[in-house]
C-alpha cells in the first residue's frame, strides 16, 4: 500500500516565455509592450469597471507600467498648454486596447 499523495494545488508551475509571452503592439507609430500577466489582473479589472472613471489613470499605469504610462501621456500632451487632455488620452486608450485585441490575445 502506498502513501496518499500530498495535494499540489498551491504550487504554480513555472511558465516559460513561450507559454506566456508579452504582447507587442504598435499604436501611433510607437511600439508598446504589455506584460501578459497584466491581462489577468483582478485589480486592473476593478479599476476599468469603476463607474466614476476615477480609476482610469490607475488602470493605465497598471496596464502599461509607469515608464510607458508616462510615455503615453507625453504622446498626447498638448504642446501649447502642457496638459494631457482627457479626451485625447481616452482616444489613445481605446486605440491601445483595440490593438491588443487584434493581436489575438484575450
N, C-alpha and C positions, 0 to 999 in steps of 0.2 A: 504494500500500500504506500502510495506517495503522498507527501505533504501537499495540502492545498496551496495553490499559487497565491501570492500576495497581490492585492489589487495594484494596478499600474496606472489608474486613471488620473493621477495627479502629475504624472510625468509627461512633459511635452516632448514630442520627437523633434529633433533638430531639423530645421528647414534649410535646404540648400538654396542658393540664389536662383537656380533653375526652377525650383518649385515656387518661389515667392519673389519674383524679380520686381525691381522698382518700375514705375510707369514713366515713360518718357513721352512728352507731348510738346508740340511747338504751337504757341499761341502768340500772335502779333510779332512773328519773326524772332521769338525768344524761346529757347529750349527750357522746359520746366521738368523737374524730376519729382515725382510723387512717390513717397515710400509706400510700398504695397500695404503695409500694416495700417497706414492712415485710413484706408477704406474700410477697415474693420475696427473702428474706434467708437465705442459707445458714446463717449463724451463729445466727439465730433457730431454724432447724430443728434445729441441733446442740443448742442449749440445751433445746428442747422434748423432744428424744429422749434426754436424759440419764437413764439408768435409775435413778440415785440420787435424782433430783428436786432435786438441789442447785443446778441451773442455772435453776430456775423463776423466782426473783427477777430474774436477769439477762435471761431471756427476756421477762418482762413489762415491764421497763424499756426493752428494745429495741423491743418491740411498741408500747407506749403513749407512749414518750418520758418523760423524767424528771419533768416537771411533772404529766402525767396519772397517772403511776405513783404519785406522792405523793398525789394526789387520791384514787386508788383505795384506797390504804392507809388514808387518813383516813375514807373511806366505810365501811369495815368495822371500823375500830378500836373496841375495847371501851371505852366511856366511863368505866367504873369503873377498869379496870386500866391503860388507856392503851396496851395491847398490840394487835398485829394478829394475831388468831387465824388460824393456818394453814388451818383448815377453812373459815373464813369467806372468806378470800382465795381459796382453791381454788374455792369455790362461785361467787364473783364471776367468776373467770377463765372458768369453764365457761359462765356466762351471757353473758359478753362474746364468746367465740368462737362461741357459738350465734347471737348477734345478727349477728355479722359474716357467718357462713354464710348466714343467712336474708336478708341484704342483697343476695344474688346475686353476691357477689364470691367468688373462689376461696379 
